[in-house]
């Protein structure tokens, strides 16, 4: 029997937060990967020139805080986890508004933004078709979306001795896409890709939905 992982936290049966502390990792390889992710995200958003940003699934708030500092614009972060939202609201991050909300409950009246960022979320949701439709309903001028790139993600986990019992699948990852299958999924929903980046081991796209 696999040992219990005390880092795993649940809300309504869904794993919340990140198992790896991306902001404070001491592993040089992991640090390089996170830095590559951040550079790609910043580059895509530089090209988007956001007037305001909504980060859907903001987790511990690392990206929301960094994006507000970089672009000096209002940032709204929505997150499923009551625990994470409470902790973030207590920080009173300048220029960042944190709201507890499920991705399925997004609506334009409350959640519309010039640019919507949704990174490392879609692999977690039980109904990704419903989730992408909720994102589309916001009618943002630009979107930046990312997911782990499979099967590379699982292979790298196994190479570092992680999650062997699940063939390298990170706990909570319900959905899996290669770069090709992710872009095909988005195009099926009318998403027009303006730019794509592949920071190891993710797929990240910038674009918009057809009206």
Order of alpha helices (4+ residues) and beta strands (2+ residues): beta-beta-alpha-beta-alpha-beta-alpha-beta-alpha-beta-alpha-beta-alpha-alpha-beta-beta
